């Protein structure tokens, strides 16, 4: 480079006193000439700060709304990544919560209108939804990356439990929100929660002896068959939900299943497939 | 020095025997596994990567037994595994995917984890693709991303199931450069269908057939199995042996000498075919 920007020209450029065509000429020269570029006065602190903001924006993956909510609930950032990273989990969250809400709405309005069949259907089907979510929370075939996940040090019962808890927790919380928001007597929007909790904990307890989705099939199927048969036989199914005794029974059974799960939790993920 | 000991490893899938009592010692450097489909390569790698429990026999790596839960976790801390079908989430960006696997590998501290993700992205030459979703990456880029996740946490043992599949020649060359560099300080076990990969990368090659080891030695020794069995001739040999017409219009024959056949230096592929191909039975015995 044979020509450099003179001190006077630089001053005029820096203070914005040049006409546009000369500004463009100096700009073009600065891009090509490291010597003159070096002479441009720089606020180092400002530059460093801007650069680190850019780096952060480029390097850190975007956190979506669900992740921010979980972080606000007090979960550490790495745990949130773990929970929100499984697409199967996310889809099952969306699907189950949306379905639960839709069912709650339907039940509330048809309940008012006296459509007892739909109400009954809600009470029978709603507890199975979180069980479906649990079935897709961990392991193949719901997780296409399971082969990689399963061979990391974090794989194992605690990861399976964390994921299952997350999906069950979200489905239950959404159900509760629906119960509060919806009009009408509301007991049937709440009444499925304990049966659902019982089915989920029992599924996880049974999953210590067989694959998760088989266990989910056993309890989900048993529930549907049992309540379905009761409904078809013409018996009144609703006392099974709104009687305090029945609800206490669900709770007691869930506590028992939780005890089994606690004792046998190490077998929840055998570590290596056979 | 042996890092991995495989003793009498057996695995069956119903009536099919995948591994039939395999014994193998693996030391530092790059070891290649060759063999036809169904020879047991993937089963062996899955067992070593703690994804699959064998029916019989045992594995010991770094003195750790993966059949014991605590030791299995410790082994996983030192392991990088690229499965044949990694199943990388298509809606994740390259960065987010590696970030997720890094959490699974116990890198809980966010700034350290980010630095590690950037390091492996640069290692496989994907730093420009950090924000691109897996769905939009080319096949070769996905394969490199698969390798990148195996490199997270700088593991001492790398288990790579067909790492060069789906790569074009230039990408394969980059891959070879990376893997051979890794092999200088680590133990790398990889399976492949490419005999060129073995020649270019591996100090040692193990050939499996029907769950058994049929060869263990250097790539040169594998090629030497076909010494004096590869011929070039101007006319097509009148035999039932394997031959083909090469680009120069000459006939390359594997097996007994055809009329006017000139001996040729065998390639690794020749040695491999002698071992397993149709000529194997009459040639090896």
Contacts between the chains, C-beta under 8 A, distances in Angstrom:
chain1	res1	chain2	res2	distance
A	58	B	130	7.5
A	58	B	131	7.4
A	59	B	95	7.1
A	59	B	114	5.6
A	59	B	118	6.6
A	59	B	130	7.3
A	60	B	114	6.6
A	61	B	93	6.4
A	61	B	95	5.3
A	61	B	96	4.1
A	61	B	99	5.6
A	62	B	96	8.0
A	76	B	108	7.4
A	77	B	110	5.6
A	78	B	103	4.8
A	78	B	107	7.9
A	78	B	108	4.4
A	78	B	110	7.1
A	78	B	113	7.5
A	81	B	99	6.4
A	81	B	100	5.9
A	81	B	103	4.9
A	82	B	100	7.4
A	82	B	103	5.3
A	82	B	104	7.2
A	85	B	89	7.7
A	85	B	92	7.7
A	85	B	96	7.8
A	85	B	100	4.1
A	85	B	103	7.7
A	87	B	89	5.5
A	87	B	91	6.3
A	143	B	87	7.8
A	144	B	87	3.2
A	144	B	88	7.9
A	144	B	89	7.0
A	145	B	86	6.9
A	145	B	87	4.7
A	145	B	88	6.5
A	145	B	89	6.1
A	146	B	87	7.3
A	147	B	46	7.9
A	147	B	51	5.7
A	147	B	81	7.8
A	147	B	83	4.2
A	147	B	85	7.2
A	147	B	86	7.2
A	147	B	87	6.7
A	148	B	81	6.8
A	148	B	83	6.4
A	148	B	86	6.0
A	148	B	87	7.4
A	148	B	101	6.5
A	148	B	104	7.9
A	148	B	149	6.5
A	149	B	104	6.1
A	150	B	50	7.9
A	150	B	51	5.8
A	151	B	49	5.0
A	151	B	50	5.3
A	151	B	51	5.2
A	151	B	76	5.9
A	151	B	79	6.5
A	151	B	81	4.9
A	152	B	76	5.8
A	152	B	101	7.0
A	152	B	104	3.8
A	152	B	105	5.3
A	152	B	106	8.0
A	153	B	73	5.1
A	153	B	74	7.9
A	153	B	76	4.4
A	153	B	77	4.8
A	153	B	104	7.6
A	153	B	105	6.4
A	153	B	106	5.4
A	154	B	103	7.3
A	154	B	104	4.7
A	154	B	105	7.2
A	154	B	106	6.1
A	155	B	76	7.3
A	155	B	104	7.1
A	156	B	69	8.0
A	156	B	73	7.3
A	266	B	69	7.3
A	270	B	53	7.7
A	271	B	50	7.1
A	271	B	53	7.7
A	271	B	69	6.0
A	271	B	72	5.6
A	272	B	50	5.8
A	272	B	51	6.5
A	272	B	52	5.7
A	272	B	53	3.8
A	272	B	66	7.0
A	272	B	72	7.5
A	273	B	51	6.8
A	273	B	52	5.7
A	273	B	53	6.9
A	274	B	52	7.8
A	274	B	53	5.2
